[in-house]
């Protein structure tokens, strides 16, 4: 058989955000659309592999129900010959106009590039923050020309914006062949060069000891719960005065989760941004600590319900991430801490 399964779930937005983040932490290639009614996405009908994917889906639903306690996830699963048309491409990526030909001003993307509204927003936020970082005002430290690392699943045009703004060479980590193929397509179409590092994140620090302190800019567009697990290693790869730009999460508890992981990794929040209901943060090297930094603005409006550290330890043991690669050697496993 061929075709797709259309997966839909009618949920309140907080529950839909949680479930989408859980699923994309386990399957980063699942690009899940958030709608006013809940969420939806498509699974390819792969012979012999669909049962495993549906098991991941069911387990994610169970964990979301258990963590919230007030929600039952009712899935609507139907057959489809083709997925629905992708979300309309925005007119720009951050400050860069989007086009389809290299000779046009801005960034050129092949016509097959399609992402959910959440991923377009995440890449647009990264493109804007990266451009601002690489074009500092007169008298500020020079940031251009330094190496860049990109972590994202599937299509991710944000590195093209960094290159257009004058970054140094870009290395993109592709844990899936689909991501690697997409990166090659983006680079070829735009006439840019992107080095691709393939393989699992687990063990990468041992395979690439030359990455320690090597990157002046690191771009991250992943589920916040997967990104949080990467931050300690990413902080070790960050050059002095370098920054990590992370996007792909919602304001509120998802931002708080990422920021707590950041502070434990020796990173500090330097600034943040919002676009179409999605958030991005700029993180720099600081002092490691157990607590969240002072927060202002609308990114994290309430933190009073954040679980205490001892509760985190218990939940991590019971409800750890369902990702294939385990925790890093010096890092205790952290679960999907959603409240």
HELIX and SHEET records of a PDB file:
HELIX    1   1 UNK A   13  UNK A   26  1                                  14    
HELIX    2   2 UNK A   50  UNK A   68  1                                  19    
HELIX    3   3 UNK A  117  UNK A  134  1                                  18    
HELIX    4   4 UNK A  158  UNK A  164  1                                   7    
HELIX    5   5 UNK A  177  UNK A  190  1                                  14    
HELIX    6   6 UNK A  204  UNK A  207  1                                   4    
HELIX    7   7 UNK A  209  UNK A  211  5                                   3    
HELIX    8   8 UNK A  224  UNK A  237  1                                  14    
HELIX    9   9 UNK A  253  UNK A  264  1                                  12    
HELIX   10  10 UNK A  309  UNK A  318  1                                  10    
SHEET    1   A 4 UNK A  33  UNK A  34  0                                        
SHEET    2   A 4 UNK A  38  UNK A  44 -1                                        
SHEET    3   A 4 UNK A   4  UNK A  10 -1                                        
SHEET    4   A 4 UNK A  75  UNK A  80 -1                                        
SHEET    1   B 3 UNK A  92  UNK A  93  0                                        
SHEET    2   B 3 UNK A  96  UNK A  99 -1                                        
SHEET    3   B 3 UNK A 107  UNK A 108  1                                        
SHEET    1   C 7 UNK A 194  UNK A 198  0                                        
SHEET    2   C 7 UNK A 170  UNK A 174  1                                        
SHEET    3   C 7 UNK A 148  UNK A 152  1                                        
SHEET    4   C 7 UNK A 215  UNK A 221  1                                        
SHEET    5   C 7 UNK A 238  UNK A 249  1                                        
SHEET    6   C 7 UNK A 278  UNK A 285 -1                                        
SHEET    7   C 7 UNK A 267  UNK A 275 -1                                        
END                                                                             
